[in-house]
C-alpha cells in the first residue's frame, strides 16, 4: 500500500512536517475505512469485484508506486511489450484492491469450505499428532492473508510476520480485521529471536518473503540478483524444521486454492549453514517464479525489488542482441 493515498504527491514534504503527515494519515484512514465498511455490507464476491474496481481506479493515480510496479514487471517479464506491461500493471492494481475489500470477509473465507480449498502435496509434519512445527514461506500473490486461514483450518498453531503500514492508525485498523486469521502476528523488524522462540514452543511460523531485504543476501530472482532474506531457511536448519513453500491461487472472486508444496531441502549438505540457506532460498525463488508466471496479475510487487539500473542493463542487452541479429 502507498505511504499516502491522499496527497501522495506531497509525501516528501509530509515526511518533514509532522502536522501535515498526521493529517494525511487521518484522511487515508477515512478512505480505507469507507472502502472496507462498504465492502463489509456487500456479499463477499461482490465486495471482491468492488475492490477490483477501486484498485483499478486509485492505483494508477499513485504515480510512484505504479512506476515501481511497472519496473518490476518489465524485469520479470522482458518478453512483454510496453502495452502488455501497462495492461498487466492495471490488472495488478485491481487485484490489490480485491485484497483490501476482502479484509472484512476474512472470517467468511476461513469458515466456508467452498471458498478455501487446501491441497497438501506431501504429508505435513505440523499436522501430525506429534505436531512438529515448520517454517512456511509464501509470496505476495493473490490474497496471501489466507495462508493463515488455511493453517487455522488445519489446526496448525502459528506465528506470522507482517509488515506494518507506515501509517500507525491504518495498522491498527487492519490488525482488527486480521484477528479473524487466528494467528499470532509479529511485526517484521527484529523478529528472528521471537520466531525461534515460537518454533521451540511448537508453533509453526509463516512469512511472506518475495520482497527485497536490505540486509539480505544476493539471490537470483527472475534472472537477476535480489537482496533476499535467508532467515526462513536458517531457522529451518537450526531447529531441524521443514521449510514449506505455500502457494495461494485465486480461483474466482473470493475463492482460493492454498497448496502446501513439498519441503525445500539443501542440495548439498556438505556446505556450511549459510551456503545451504542461500541454496534453499534460491529454490524458493524458483517456486515463486513459477507461481507468478501462472497468474502475473495477482503479484503485488509494490516495492522495488531490484536496483534501478537493472532495467538499463536489460535494455542494453536487448540492444546488443538486436545488433548481433542484424549483423548476422
N, C-alpha and C positions, 0 to 999 in steps of 0.2 A: 504494500500500500504506500502511496506517496506520503512524504513527510507532511505536506499540506494539500488539502483538496481545494478549499477556498484560499485564494491568494497564493497559489503555487508559484506565480511569477515573483512574489515578494519573499520567497523562502530565505534567500541570502540575507536580506535586510531583517527579517523576523528573527533570525538566529541571534542577531546582535542587539535586539530590543525586546526585553522581557515582556513588556505590556502588549506589544503587537503579537508576539508569539502566543501569549496566553489567550488573546482574543481569537486568533486563528484556530487555536486548539479547540476552543469552545464552539466556534462555528462549525468546525469539522465534526465534532461530536453530535451537534444538532442534525447535520446532514445524514450521518451514518445512523443515528437513532431513528430518523424519519424513514429511511430506507428499510431498516430491519424491522421497525414497527409495522410498516405496511406489509412487508414480507410475511410477518407473523400472522397477519389477518388473512392472508391468501392461502389456498390449498398449496401443498408443498411443491408440486410440479409447476403450478402457475407462478409461484414465488421464484422458482429457479429460472423460468423464462423471463420473468420481470427483471431479475438480476442481470441476465444476459443483455437485455435492452439498456439498462442503466450503465453497465460496464462499457458497452459499445459506444455510449454517448459521452460519458465522463472521461474514460480512459484516454482517448486521443487528444483531449484538451490538456492533458498533463504532458507537455512537450518533452521535458527532460526524461521522464520515465519512458515515454514512447520511444525516444531516441535510444535508450538503453535496451528496451525490448527489441528494437529493430537490429541494433548492433549484435546482440546475442544470436538472434535468428539468422542473420547473414553469416556469422561464423559457423553456426551449427549446420546450416543448410545452404552452402555456397552454390549449389546447383540451381537454386530458385532464382527467378528473375525479380527485378525490383517490384513489379506489380504483384507477383505472387507473395513476396515478403510482406508488402503492405497489407494485403488481404489476410495473411496469416496473423499479423500483429493485431489487426482489427478483431479477428475472431478470438484471439487470446485475451484481449481486453473483455470481451463478452463473457468468456468462461470465468475470468476472475470475478466478474460481477455476480455470477451464479454462486460462487463460494461464499461471498458476503451475504447474499439473500438466503442462503441455506443455513446460516448460523442459527437463526431462531428455531430451525426444524431438526437440529442435530439429534434430539431425543427421539423424534419420529423415525429418523433413519436407523437409529440403534435398535428400536423395538420392532420395526417392520421387516420380517424375514425376506419379503419380496424385494425390498429396496437395498438390502445389503447381502450379497452372495459372497461366501467365503470359500476360496479354494486353497487347500494345503497340498503342495506338490510333493512334499516329503514329510514324514512324521515329525511333528514339532515337539521337542522335548518339554517345552514350557506347558504343554497340555497334559503331560503325564501326571499320574498321581504323585510321583516324587517331585514334580514341579521344579525342574531345573530352569533357572532364568535364561533369557537370551538377550542379545542386542539386536534391535530392529532398526533398519535404515530404509528410508524412502526418499522420494523426490517431490518437489513442488509441482505435482501433476494431478489433474482432475481436482477432487477435493481431498487433499492429504489429511484433513482433520479426521476423516472416517477410519483411518488406521486404528486410532484409539477406540473407536466404536467396535471395530472388529475384534480387538484384543479383549474388550469388555464382554462381548458376546461369547468369546471362547473361555471366559473366566480367567484370563491371564492378568494377574496384578502387575501394574506397570507404572513407571515414571516417564514422562515425556518432556523433552525440551521444547521450548517455543521461543520465538524472537519477539520480545515486546515491541509494540509500535513506539515511535518517538514520543507520541502524544500519550502521557500517562492517563488522561481521562478516557481516551479511547481504549487503552489497555484494560482498564477496569471494566468497561462495558463488554468487551469481547470475552474477558475471563468469566463473566457471568454466564454467557452462552456456552462456554467451553465446559462448564460444570457438568453438562449432560454427557460428556465423554467418559465419565467415570475413571479419570486418570489423574494422578498427581502431576501437576505442571511445575516445571522449573525454568526460570529464565536461562537463556543460553550462556551468558557470560560466567566464567569461573565455576563451571558446573562439574568438572571432571571428578572431583573428590566426592561430591554428593551422589553422582551416578554410580561410582564404585561402591559407595555405602549401600545404595539401593540394591545393587546386584548381590552384595554379600547378605542382604536380608531376604533374598529370594524373589525380589521384584525384577521383572524384565524392564529394560529401558528402551525408549524409542526416540528417534530423532530424524528430522528432515535435513539432508546433508548434500544437496546439489549446489549450494551457494559457495561463493569464494570466501575463504577464511584467510585473513592477512597473515596470521602466524602459522599457516598450514604448509604442507609440502607440495612441490610442483608435481602434478599428476595429470596425465593426458586425459582430455575430455573433448570429444568430437575432433580429435586430431591435433589439439593444441594444449599446451601446458596450462593448468589452472591450479591456483593455490587452494588446496583442499585439506580438510581436517582428516587426520588418521586416528583420532580419538576412539571412534567406534571399534575399529579393528584392534587397537591397543587394549581396550577394555576386554574384548572377547579373548584375546590371547592371555592376558594377565590372569583372568578368572576362569579360563577354560570354558567359555560360553560359546554358543553358536552365534555367528553373525548372519542374520537373516534379512535379505532384501525383500521388501513388500511393495507390490505394485497396486496402485489404485486406478481402475479404469472406469470412466463414466460410460454407462450403457445407454441411457436415455434420460434426459432431465435429471431428477434426483434419484436415480437408480445406479448402483455401483457393484462392481466385482472387485474384491480385495484378494489378491493372490500372494500367498506366502511361498516364495521361491526356495529352492534348496540352499542350505547354508554355504557361505563362502569360506574356503579354506586356503591357506597359503600354498602356492605351487611348489615351493622349496622350503622345507622346514630346517635346512642347514643354514639359512640366512639368519642374521640377528633379528631381534624383535621388531625394530623399526623398519628394516627391509621387508620383513614378512607383512607388516601392517600396510606399507605402501603398495605391495603387490595385491593385497586383499582389496584395498580401496580402488585400485585400478580395475579389478574385476567388477566391483560395484558400479563404477563409472560405465563400464561396457554394458551392464544390465540397464542402467538408466538411459543410455543412448538408444538402445533397442526399444524401450518403452516409449520414449519421447518421439521417435520416428513413427511409431504406430499412430499416435494422436498428438501431433506437434502443437495444435491449437490449445491443448489442455496443459501446456507447460507454462507455469507462471515464473518467467525469468526476468523479474523486475529489477534485479540488482546486477551491476556489471560483473561478469564472470571472468573475462579475460582482459589483459592490458589494452589500452586504447589503440595501440599501434598494430594490434593483431589483424584488424581489417585491412590496414595498409599493406601488410605483408601478403595477405590473401590476394589483394588486387595486383600486387607486383608479380606474384606467382602466376596469376591468370594471364597477365600481360606477357610474361616471358613464354608461357605455353602457347599463346596465340602467335607470337613472333616465330617460335620454333616451327609451328604448324605451317605458317605462311612460307618460311624459308625452305621447308622440305618439299 
